[in-house]
Protein backbone atom coordinates (compact mmCIF):
# COMPACT_ATOMS: atom_id res chain seq x y z
CA UNK A 1 0.00 0.00 0.00
CA UNK A 2 1.50 3.35 -1.06
CA UNK A 3 2.07 6.13 1.44
CA UNK A 4 -0.44 9.02 1.40
CA UNK A 5 0.77 12.00 -0.62
CA UNK A 6 1.77 14.89 1.63
CA UNK A 7 0.58 18.38 0.62
CA UNK A 8 3.01 20.59 -1.23
CA UNK A 9 6.51 19.70 -2.40
CA UNK A 10 9.60 19.24 -0.25
CA UNK A 11 12.33 21.80 -0.91
CA UNK A 12 15.70 20.27 -1.72
CA UNK A 13 17.78 23.40 -2.38
CA UNK A 14 17.69 27.20 -2.50
CA UNK A 15 19.80 28.86 -5.18
CA UNK A 16 22.01 31.40 -3.41
CA UNK A 17 21.98 33.76 -6.38
CA UNK A 18 18.22 33.66 -6.87
CA UNK A 19 15.48 35.93 -5.60
CA UNK A 20 14.85 33.74 -2.55
CA UNK A 21 18.58 33.36 -1.85
CA UNK A 22 19.44 37.06 -2.15
CA UNK A 23 16.58 38.15 0.05
CA UNK A 24 17.73 35.88 2.87
CA UNK A 25 14.33 34.26 2.70
CA UNK A 26 13.78 32.08 5.81
CA UNK A 27 13.13 28.91 3.84
CA UNK A 28 15.43 25.99 3.21
CA UNK A 29 15.93 22.31 2.37
CA UNK A 30 13.53 20.04 4.22
CA UNK A 31 10.72 22.60 4.36
CA UNK A 32 7.56 21.88 2.38
CA UNK A 33 6.46 24.48 -0.13
CA UNK A 34 2.67 24.57 0.15
CA UNK A 35 1.46 27.36 -2.11
CA UNK A 36 2.42 30.41 -4.16
CA UNK A 37 -0.04 33.32 -4.21
CA UNK A 38 -2.63 31.02 -2.68
CA UNK A 39 -2.33 28.36 -5.39
CA UNK A 40 -1.29 24.87 -4.22
CA UNK A 41 2.12 23.61 -5.32
CA UNK A 42 2.42 20.00 -6.46
CA UNK A 43 5.70 19.85 -8.34
CA UNK A 44 8.39 21.81 -10.16
CA UNK A 45 6.01 22.73 -12.98
CA UNK A 46 3.77 24.52 -10.50
CA UNK A 47 6.80 26.32 -9.06
CA UNK A 48 7.70 27.62 -12.52
CA UNK A 49 4.15 28.51 -13.49
CA UNK A 50 3.09 30.18 -10.25
CA UNK A 51 6.30 32.14 -9.64
CA UNK A 52 5.76 34.46 -12.61
CA UNK A 53 5.22 37.89 -11.10
CA UNK A 54 6.91 40.59 -9.04
CA UNK A 55 5.14 39.95 -5.74
CA UNK A 56 4.81 36.33 -4.64
CA UNK A 57 3.12 35.22 -1.42
CA UNK A 58 5.06 32.13 -0.38
CA UNK A 59 3.49 29.65 2.04
CA UNK A 60 5.58 26.82 3.46
CA UNK A 61 5.65 24.43 6.38
CA UNK A 62 8.56 23.72 8.72
CA UNK A 63 8.31 21.19 11.52
CA UNK A 64 4.53 21.41 11.56
CA UNK A 65 4.39 25.22 11.58
CA UNK A 66 2.95 26.97 8.51
CA UNK A 67 4.66 30.23 7.58
CA UNK A 68 3.89 32.94 5.01
CA UNK A 69 6.01 35.71 3.59
CA UNK A 70 5.94 37.97 0.53
CA UNK A 71 8.89 37.78 -1.83
CA UNK A 72 9.57 40.59 -4.30
CA UNK A 73 11.50 39.93 -7.50
CA UNK A 74 11.67 40.70 -11.20
CA UNK A 75 8.66 39.41 -13.11
CA UNK A 76 10.44 36.70 -15.08
CA UNK A 77 13.11 35.91 -12.49
CA UNK A 78 13.10 32.32 -11.20
CA UNK A 79 12.09 31.88 -7.60
CA UNK A 80 15.20 29.84 -6.87
CA UNK A 81 13.49 27.05 -4.94
CA UNK A 82 14.23 23.50 -6.07
CA UNK A 83 11.72 20.85 -5.05
CA UNK A 84 11.87 17.07 -4.88
CA UNK A 85 11.11 15.08 -8.04
CA UNK A 86 7.51 14.04 -8.45
CA UNK A 87 6.44 10.41 -8.38
CA UNK A 88 6.52 9.22 -11.98
CA UNK A 89 3.38 7.69 -13.45
CA UNK A 90 4.05 4.26 -14.88
CA UNK A 91 2.66 2.92 -18.12
CA UNK A 92 -0.41 0.67 -17.86
CA UNK A 93 -0.33 -0.40 -21.50
CA UNK A 94 1.15 -3.63 -22.80
CA UNK A 95 2.50 -2.48 -26.15
CA UNK A 96 3.40 -5.38 -28.41
CA UNK A 97 6.71 -3.68 -29.26
CA UNK A 98 7.63 -2.32 -25.80
CA UNK A 99 11.42 -2.31 -25.53
CA UNK A 100 11.46 -2.33 -21.73
CA UNK A 101 9.53 -5.61 -21.66
CA UNK A 102 12.23 -7.14 -23.88
CA UNK A 103 15.00 -6.81 -21.33
CA UNK A 104 16.60 -9.60 -19.36
CA UNK A 105 16.02 -9.79 -15.63
CA UNK A 106 18.45 -8.24 -13.20
CA UNK A 107 19.01 -4.86 -14.83
CA UNK A 108 19.07 -1.75 -12.66
CA UNK A 109 15.60 -0.35 -11.85
CA UNK A 110 16.05 2.87 -13.85
CA UNK A 111 16.29 0.79 -17.05
CA UNK A 112 13.07 -1.04 -16.22
CA UNK A 113 10.84 1.96 -15.54
CA UNK A 114 8.00 2.19 -18.05
CA UNK A 115 7.00 5.83 -17.64
CA UNK A 116 3.90 7.36 -19.21
CA UNK A 117 3.80 10.79 -17.56
CA UNK A 118 2.71 13.99 -19.30
CA UNK A 119 4.89 16.02 -16.93
CA UNK A 120 8.01 14.21 -18.13
CA UNK A 121 6.80 14.74 -21.67
CA UNK A 122 6.63 18.50 -21.14
CA UNK A 123 9.85 18.78 -19.12
CA UNK A 124 12.10 16.30 -20.91
CA UNK A 125 10.46 15.25 -24.18
CA UNK A 126 9.49 11.77 -22.99
CA UNK A 127 6.89 10.10 -25.19
CA UNK A 128 3.45 9.34 -23.76
CA UNK A 129 0.46 7.44 -25.08
CA UNK A 130 -2.05 9.74 -23.38
CA UNK A 131 -4.16 6.76 -22.30
CA UNK A 132 -3.90 7.67 -18.61
CA UNK A 133 -4.74 11.37 -18.89
CA UNK A 134 -7.57 12.44 -16.60
CA UNK A 135 -9.90 15.44 -17.03
CA UNK A 136 -7.85 17.19 -14.32
CA UNK A 137 -4.66 16.50 -16.30
CA UNK A 138 -6.17 17.97 -19.45
CA UNK A 139 -7.38 21.01 -17.52
CA UNK A 140 -3.86 21.57 -16.18
CA UNK A 141 -2.29 21.10 -19.61
CA UNK A 142 -4.63 23.78 -20.97
CA UNK A 143 -4.28 26.20 -18.05
CA UNK A 144 -0.49 26.01 -17.79
CA UNK A 145 0.06 25.67 -21.55
CA UNK A 146 2.16 22.55 -21.11
CA UNK A 147 3.48 22.28 -24.63
CA UNK A 148 4.94 20.84 -26.65
CA UNK A 149 3.98 17.35 -25.61
CA UNK A 150 5.42 14.22 -27.24
CA UNK A 151 2.81 11.66 -28.25
CA UNK A 152 3.20 8.00 -29.19
CA UNK A 153 0.57 7.63 -31.89
CA UNK A 154 1.65 4.50 -33.86
CA UNK A 155 -1.70 4.30 -35.64
CA UNK A 156 -4.62 6.69 -36.02
CA UNK A 157 -7.13 3.84 -36.39
CA UNK A 158 -8.53 3.25 -32.86
CA UNK A 159 -8.82 -0.53 -33.19
CA UNK A 160 -5.32 -0.94 -34.61
CA UNK A 161 -3.84 1.39 -32.01
CA UNK A 162 -5.61 -0.54 -29.28
CA UNK A 163 -4.13 -3.76 -30.60
CA UNK A 164 -0.64 -2.25 -30.66
CA UNK A 165 -1.00 -0.93 -27.11
CA UNK A 166 -2.08 -4.38 -25.93
CA UNK A 167 -5.68 -3.43 -25.26
CA UNK A 168 -8.75 -5.58 -25.87
CA UNK A 169 -10.64 -2.48 -26.97
CA UNK A 170 -9.94 0.51 -29.23
CA UNK A 171 -7.48 3.16 -28.06
CA UNK A 172 -8.38 6.34 -29.96
CA UNK A 173 -5.86 9.17 -30.01
CA UNK A 174 -7.83 11.58 -32.21
CA UNK A 175 -9.74 13.16 -29.27
CA UNK A 176 -6.43 14.10 -27.63
CA UNK A 177 -5.05 15.51 -30.89
CA UNK A 178 -8.25 17.53 -31.36
CA UNK A 179 -8.08 18.79 -27.76
CA UNK A 180 -4.52 20.07 -28.21
CA UNK A 181 -5.09 21.54 -31.67
CA UNK A 182 -8.23 23.42 -30.67
CA UNK A 183 -6.27 25.05 -27.84
CA UNK A 184 -3.29 25.77 -30.10
CA UNK A 185 -0.99 23.57 -28.07
CA UNK A 186 1.93 22.15 -30.03
CA UNK A 187 2.89 18.49 -30.03
CA UNK A 188 5.37 16.12 -31.63
CA UNK A 189 4.54 12.54 -32.54
CA UNK A 190 6.18 9.20 -33.18
CA UNK A 191 5.24 6.04 -35.03
CA UNK A 192 7.03 2.84 -34.07
CA UNK A 193 6.87 1.02 -37.39
CA UNK A 194 6.05 -2.68 -37.08
CA UNK A 195 6.15 -4.42 -40.49
CA UNK A 196 2.85 -5.99 -41.40
CA UNK A 197 0.94 -4.20 -38.63
CA UNK A 198 0.88 -0.40 -38.92
CA UNK A 199 2.46 0.06 -42.34
CA UNK A 200 0.85 0.23 -45.79
CA UNK A 201 -2.59 1.83 -45.88
CA UNK A 202 -2.61 2.18 -42.08
CA UNK A 203 0.57 4.26 -42.19
CA UNK A 204 -0.77 6.45 -44.97
CA UNK A 205 -3.97 7.03 -42.99
CA UNK A 206 -1.96 7.93 -39.89
CA UNK A 207 0.31 10.37 -41.73
CA UNK A 208 -2.67 12.03 -43.43
CA UNK A 209 -4.47 12.46 -40.12
CA UNK A 210 -1.46 13.84 -38.26
CA UNK A 211 -0.58 16.31 -41.00
CA UNK A 212 -4.16 17.59 -40.87
CA UNK A 213 -3.29 18.85 -37.38
CA UNK A 214 -0.39 20.99 -38.60
CA UNK A 215 0.90 23.49 -37.55
CA UNK A 216 0.08 22.20 -34.05
CA UNK A 217 1.47 18.80 -35.00
CA UNK A 218 5.03 19.97 -35.53
CA UNK A 219 6.82 16.74 -36.39
CA UNK A 220 6.27 13.04 -37.05
CA UNK A 221 9.11 10.58 -36.48
CA UNK A 222 8.95 7.10 -37.97
CA UNK A 223 11.28 4.72 -36.14
CA UNK A 224 11.85 0.98 -36.70
CA UNK A 225 10.64 -1.44 -34.07
CA UNK A 226 13.48 -2.57 -31.84
CA UNK A 227 13.58 -6.32 -31.17
CA UNK A 228 15.91 -7.90 -28.63
CA UNK A 229 16.76 -11.54 -28.03
CA UNK A 230 14.57 -11.54 -24.89
CA UNK A 231 11.11 -11.89 -26.45
CA UNK A 232 9.97 -15.19 -25.00
CA UNK A 233 6.23 -15.04 -24.31
CA UNK A 234 5.78 -11.80 -26.27
CA UNK A 235 3.88 -11.34 -29.56
CA UNK A 236 5.78 -12.37 -32.66
CA UNK A 237 6.96 -9.34 -34.63
CA UNK A 238 8.95 -8.90 -37.82
CA UNK A 239 12.15 -6.90 -37.84
CA UNK A 240 12.80 -4.04 -40.24
CA UNK A 241 15.21 -5.46 -42.82
CA UNK A 242 17.39 -3.41 -45.21
CA UNK A 243 15.14 -4.36 -48.12
CA UNK A 244 12.01 -3.39 -46.18
CA UNK A 245 13.55 -0.06 -45.10
CA UNK A 246 14.47 0.84 -48.68
CA UNK A 247 11.02 -0.10 -49.93
CA UNK A 248 9.17 1.87 -47.26
CA UNK A 249 11.21 5.04 -47.69
CA UNK A 250 10.78 4.88 -51.47
CA UNK A 251 7.08 3.96 -51.52
CA UNK A 252 6.06 6.72 -49.11
CA UNK A 253 8.03 9.45 -50.91
CA UNK A 254 5.11 10.68 -53.11
CA UNK A 255 2.78 10.89 -50.11
CA UNK A 256 5.41 12.68 -48.04
CA UNK A 257 6.02 15.22 -50.80
CA UNK A 258 2.28 15.91 -51.11
CA UNK A 259 1.87 16.29 -47.36
CA UNK A 260 4.91 18.59 -47.22
CA UNK A 261 3.18 20.92 -49.69
CA UNK A 262 0.05 20.75 -47.56
CA UNK A 263 1.84 21.59 -44.29
CA UNK A 264 4.18 24.19 -45.77
CA UNK A 265 7.28 22.05 -45.23
CA UNK A 266 8.30 18.51 -44.44
CA UNK A 267 7.38 17.44 -40.91
CA UNK A 268 7.67 13.68 -41.52
CA UNK A 269 11.05 12.20 -40.64
CA UNK A 270 12.37 8.68 -40.89
CA UNK A 271 14.90 8.08 -38.15
CA UNK A 272 18.59 7.92 -39.04
CA UNK A 273 18.47 4.22 -38.20
CA UNK A 274 15.86 3.70 -40.92
CA UNK A 275 18.07 5.40 -43.51
CA UNK A 276 21.19 3.50 -42.41
CA UNK A 277 19.33 0.19 -42.52
CA UNK A 278 18.28 1.10 -46.06
CA UNK A 279 21.92 1.64 -46.98
CA UNK A 280 21.43 5.39 -47.33
CA UNK A 281 23.17 8.31 -45.70
CA UNK A 282 20.70 10.19 -43.44
CA UNK A 283 19.63 13.52 -44.94
CA UNK A 284 20.82 16.97 -43.89
CA UNK A 285 17.76 18.75 -42.54
CA UNK A 286 17.05 22.40 -43.23
CA UNK A 287 14.05 22.82 -40.95
CA UNK A 288 14.47 22.91 -37.19
CA UNK A 289 11.49 20.77 -36.08
CA UNK A 290 13.71 17.71 -36.46
CA UNK A 291 15.67 18.98 -33.44
CA UNK A 292 12.77 18.00 -31.18
CA UNK A 293 13.11 14.45 -32.50
CA UNK A 294 16.87 14.13 -32.10
CA UNK A 295 16.53 11.94 -29.01
CA UNK A 296 14.34 9.74 -31.19
CA UNK A 297 17.26 9.22 -33.56
CA UNK A 298 16.28 11.85 -36.12
CA UNK A 299 19.08 14.14 -37.25
CA UNK A 300 21.83 12.73 -35.03
CA UNK A 301 24.14 12.10 -37.98
CA UNK A 302 23.43 15.56 -39.36
CA UNK A 303 24.24 17.16 -36.00
CA UNK A 304 27.41 15.10 -35.59
CA UNK A 305 28.82 16.36 -38.88
CA UNK A 306 27.31 19.87 -38.80
CA UNK A 307 30.37 21.40 -37.14
CA UNK A 308 32.97 19.06 -38.61
CA UNK A 309 35.22 20.76 -41.17
CA UNK A 310 37.93 18.45 -42.57
CA UNK A 311 39.55 21.47 -44.25
CA UNK A 312 40.37 22.87 -40.82
CA UNK A 313 42.24 19.79 -39.66
CA UNK A 314 46.03 20.08 -39.33
CA UNK A 315 48.15 18.35 -41.99
CA UNK A 316 50.13 16.46 -39.33
CA UNK A 317 50.48 15.92 -35.57
CA UNK A 318 53.65 16.49 -33.56
CA UNK A 319 53.85 12.90 -32.35
CA UNK A 320 52.15 9.73 -33.64
CA UNK A 321 48.77 8.95 -32.11
CA UNK A 322 46.47 5.95 -32.27
CA UNK A 323 42.80 6.39 -31.43
CA UNK A 324 40.16 3.66 -31.11
CA UNK A 325 36.47 4.55 -31.31
CA UNK A 326 34.19 1.97 -29.70
CA UNK A 327 30.81 1.87 -31.41
CA UNK A 328 27.97 -0.33 -32.61
CA UNK A 329 27.42 -1.68 -36.11
CA UNK A 330 25.43 1.30 -37.35
CA UNK A 331 27.74 3.72 -35.56
CA UNK A 332 30.68 2.31 -37.48
CA UNK A 333 28.96 3.27 -40.73
CA UNK A 334 28.33 6.80 -39.46
CA UNK A 335 31.95 7.24 -38.40
CA UNK A 336 33.49 6.26 -41.75
CA UNK A 337 33.70 9.83 -43.10
CA UNK A 338 35.11 11.12 -39.83
CA UNK A 339 37.71 8.35 -39.64
CA UNK A 340 38.76 8.79 -43.27
CA UNK A 341 39.32 12.51 -42.68
CA UNK A 342 41.28 11.93 -39.48
CA UNK A 343 43.48 9.29 -41.09
CA UNK A 344 44.58 11.79 -43.74
CA UNK A 345 46.47 13.61 -40.97
CA UNK A 346 50.10 12.54 -41.00
CA UNK A 347 50.92 10.62 -37.82
CA UNK A 348 47.27 9.96 -36.92
CA UNK A 349 45.70 6.50 -36.92
CA UNK A 350 42.01 6.21 -36.08
CA UNK A 351 40.00 2.99 -36.20
CA UNK A 352 36.48 1.91 -35.27
CA UNK A 353 36.08 -1.00 -32.88
CA UNK A 354 32.66 -2.55 -33.36
CA UNK A 355 31.23 -4.12 -30.20
CA UNK A 356 28.71 -6.94 -30.34
CA UNK A 357 25.62 -6.40 -28.24
CA UNK A 358 25.35 -9.42 -25.96
CA UNK A 359 22.97 -7.55 -23.65
CA UNK A 360 20.16 -7.21 -26.18
CA UNK A 361 21.38 -9.35 -29.07
CA UNK A 362 22.91 -8.81 -32.49
CA UNK A 363 19.65 -7.39 -33.85
CA UNK A 364 20.19 -4.24 -31.75
CA UNK A 365 22.83 -2.31 -33.67
CA UNK A 366 22.72 1.26 -32.30
CA UNK A 367 25.66 2.42 -30.19
CA UNK A 368 23.56 3.96 -27.43
CA UNK A 369 22.27 0.54 -26.37
CA UNK A 370 25.65 -1.11 -25.91
CA UNK A 371 26.20 -2.43 -22.41
CA UNK A 372 29.29 -1.46 -20.46
CA UNK A 373 30.33 -5.11 -20.18
CA UNK A 374 30.36 -5.44 -23.98
CA UNK A 375 32.57 -2.37 -24.32
CA UNK A 376 34.92 -3.61 -21.59
CA UNK A 377 35.10 -7.07 -23.16
CA UNK A 378 36.01 -5.60 -26.54
CA UNK A 379 38.73 -3.35 -25.10
CA UNK A 380 40.24 -6.18 -23.06
CA UNK A 381 40.30 -8.42 -26.13
CA UNK A 382 41.91 -5.62 -28.14
CA UNK A 383 44.53 -5.02 -25.44
CA UNK A 384 45.24 -8.75 -25.26
CA UNK A 385 45.82 -8.86 -29.01
CA UNK A 386 48.28 -5.97 -28.74
CA UNK A 387 50.17 -7.73 -25.93
CA UNK A 388 50.52 -10.87 -28.06
CA UNK A 389 51.77 -8.81 -30.98
CA UNK A 390 54.36 -7.10 -28.79
CA UNK A 391 55.57 -10.43 -27.39
CA UNK A 392 55.86 -11.95 -30.85
CA UNK A 393 57.74 -8.89 -32.09
CA UNK A 394 60.10 -9.10 -29.12
N, C-alpha and C positions, 0 to 999 in steps of 0.2 A: 504494500500500500504506500503510495507516494506521500511525502510530507505536504501539509497545506502550504500554499503560496503565501508568503508574508507580503504585506502591503509595501509599495515602493520598491526601490532598487538600492542595494547596498553599495556605498561609495568605496572604491578601491584606491583612488588617488586623486589629488588636487594638483593641477598644474601650477607651479610656482609663478610662472609668468602670465597667467591668465587673469581674468577679472576677479575671480574668487580668490586666487592666490595673492594678488597685489593688494587687495582690500583687507587682507588679514582676516578673511571671513572665518568665523568660529565653527568650521565644519571640516571633517577629516575622514580618513579611511576608517571603515567600521560603522560609521553612521549610516542611517537609511534615509535616502532622499524620498520624501513622500509626495510633494507636489511643487509645481512652479506656477505662480499666478493662479492658484486655486485649482489647477488641473492635475489630476493624478499622474504620477510618473510610473511607467512599467519597465522601461528599458532605455537603451541609449538613443533609440530613435525619438522617443518622447523628449529626452533631454535636449536633443538638437532642435526639434520642432518647437518646443515650448520656451526655449531660451532666446528666441528672436525678440528683441526689444531693448529698450534702454533702462527700464525699471522692472526688475524681476523680484516678486515676492517668493522667497525660498522657504519651504517648510521641510524640516527634517527631524528625525528622531534619534536621540542618543541615550542609551541605557534607560529606555522607557519614558524619557521626557521629550515631549514634542516642542520644538523651537521654531521660531519664525523670524526672518530678517529680510529687509529689502536690500537688494544688490543693484547698484547702478553701473552701467557699462555702455560701450558703444553698441549700436543697434545690432550689427552683424558680428559682433565679437563673441567667440565661443565662451561658454560659462566657465569651462575649465574643470568640470567635475567628471571624472571617469567612474562608470558604474560597472558592476559585475555583469558578465555575459548572461544573456537570457537562456532559459532552458529550450533547447532546440526541439522542434516538432519532428517526429520521425515519420517516415513514409509508411502508409497503410496499404499501398498498392502491392501487387505481385507481378510486376512487369516481366514479360516473357524473356526480355533481353537484359534484365538488371545485372550490371557488372558486379555489384557488391555481393549478390547471391552466388556468384561464380568463383568465390575465393575459397581457398583452403582454410580449414580451421586453424586457430592458433595465432592469427595475425593480431596486431595491436588494435585496441578498440576503435581508435580514430579512423582506421581503414574500413571498419565494418559498420559505420554509422550511415544509415539510409535517411538522410534529411529530406524534408519536403516542407520548407519553412519560408513563407513569403518575406519575412524580415531578412533572412540571409540572401534571398533573391535581390532585394533592394540594396542591401549593404555591400554584398560581395559578388553579385552576379551568379549565384547558385540557381540552377534550374529547378522549377517546381511544376507539378502537374496541375495544381489548383483544385484538386479533388477534395481537399480538406478545408477549403476556405469557408468561413462562416459569414453570416450577414454582418456581424460585428467587424470581422476582418475587412470585408469589402467597404464598410463605412469608414474604417480607419484609412484604408488605401486611398479612398476618395478625399477625405478630409485633409490628410497630411501629404497628398500628392506623391505617394510612394511609387516613383517611376524613375527609370524604366524597370519593369519586371522581366524576368527571363522564364519563358514558358515552354515546357515540354509538350509539344502538340502531337507529333508522330503521325496522326491521321485526323482529318476533319470529320470523317464519318463516325458518328457516335458508337455504332455497334463494333466497328473495326477497332476504334480506339479503346473501347471497353475490353475487347479481347486482348489487345496488346498490353493493357494495364493489369491483366489478370482478373478482371471482373467477370461476373456472370450476367451482367446487365450493361446497357450502353453507358458510355462515359463522355457525354458531350462537352466540348470545349468552346463551342460557338457562343453560348451565353456569357462566358467570361470575356471573350474577345470583344463582344458587343458592349459589355459593361465598360471596359477600358477605353474603347474607341469613342463611345458617346461622351465620355468625360475627358477626352483628349489626353489620355495617359499613355505614354509610349511603352512599347514592349518589344522584346526580341524573342525569337522562337527557334526551336530546334526540331529536327526530324531524325530519329535514329532509324536508318534505313535497313530493314530486314528483307532480304530477297524473297520474293514470293508471297509477301504478306502486305506491306504497305507501299509497294512500288507500282509501276504501271498506271492504270487509270486512277487508282486510289491516290497515288502521289500527285498526279496532275490535278485532281480535285482539291487536294490539300493546298497545293501551291496557288491555285486560282483563288481559293477562299482566303488565304492569308494575305495575298497581294491586294485583295479587295479592301483590306483594313489599313492599307498604306494611306497617309504617312505615319499613322500611329504604330503599325507594324513596321519596325525599322530594319529588321534583318531576319533572314531565314537561313539557318545552317543545316546542311544535310551531311550527316556523319555516318560512317559504316558501323554496323553492329559489331561490338567487340565480344569475341567468344574465347573463353579460356579452356583449359583442359579439365576444369572442375565443374562439369555440367551434369553430373549424374543426378537423375531424378528431375531434371528440368526439361522444358519443352524442347523438341528438336528444332534447331534453326540452321539455316544455310549461311555460310560465310560469304563475304563479298570477295570474289576472285578478281584477278586482273582483267580477265575478259569481261566479266560483269560490270566492273567499274568503267571500263572504256565504253561499253555499250550504253550504260545509263547516262553518262556525261554527254555522249553524242546524241542520243535519242531525245533528251530533254532540252537540247540547245534551242530549237525553234520556239518552244513554249517559253523558255527563259528570256529569249530576245523579245517576244511579244509582251510578256509581263513587265520587262524592263521599260518598254515604251509606255506602258500603262501607268507605272509607278514613278516615271520620271528619272529612272536610273536603276541599275541592277541592285536588288536587295537579296537575291538568292545566291548562296555561296556553298559550293561543295568544299568539304574540309580538305586541307592539304593532304591528309592521308588518302582520301579518295583519289586525288590527282596522282599521287605517287604510286598507289596500287595500279592505276591505269597506265603507268609508265610515262606520265607526263610531268613536266615541271610545273609546280603550282603558279598561278598567275600573279602578276604584280597589280595590286588593287589601287585604283585612283580615288575611290570614295571611302570615307572614314567609317561608315557603319560597320565595316568588317572588324574594326578594332574591338567592338563590344563582343565579338565572337572569337577573339584570339585564344582565350582559354579553352575554347571548344575545338581548337586546332585549325582555325581559319586565319590565314595570313601570317602564320609563324615563320614560314620560310621567307616570305617577303620582308618581314621585319628584321630577320637575322641578317639579310644581305643589304638592307636599306642603307646602312651607314658604312658598308664595306667598300673600300676603294682600292683595288689592287694597284692602281697607278701611284698610290701614295706609299706603298711598301718600299723599304730600303732595298738596294740591290744586293746587299750582303750583310752578314752579322759579324761582329768582332771575333767571336769564338763559336765553334760548331755547337749546334743544339739539336737534340732529338726530342720530339713531342709526340705523345700518344694520346689520342682522343677516344675515350670509351663511349660507345654509342650502341643503339639498336640497329636492326637491319634497315629500317627506313631512314634513320638518322645518318647512316653511312652514305646513302644516296644523296641526301641533302648537303653533306659536307664535302662532296667531291670537288666542287668549284673552289671552295675555300682552301682545301688541301692542295689542289693543283697550283693555286696562286702562291701559297706559302712555300711550296717546294721549288718555286722558281727563284727564291732568295738563296744566294750562295751561302753555304754553310748551314742551311736549315733543312731538317728532315722531319716531316710531319706524316703520321699514319693514323688511320682509323682502326681501332680494335672493336670488333663487333661482338657483343656479348649475347649469348643465348639466354632466353628468358625461361628459366626452370621454375620460377614462381608461378607464372600463369600459362606457360606453354609456348611453343614455337609460333603459334598463330598470332600471338600478341607481339607486334614488331616495333611499337613506338618506344622511344628512349625513356620517356617519362615514367614508364611502368616497369622499368628494370628494378629488380631487387638489389639491395646492397650486397647480399651474399653472392649474387651472380657477377657483380662488378669485381668484388674481392677475388673470387675464384679465377676470373680471367686475368687479373693483374698478377696473381701469384703464379699462374701457369706461364705467363709471359716472362716474369722474372726468372722462373726456373729454367726456361729455354735459354735465356741470356747467360745464366750461370754455366749451363752445359757447353754453350758455345765458347765461353771464356776458358773453361777447363780444356776443351779440345784444342783451342788455339795455343794454350800454354804448354 
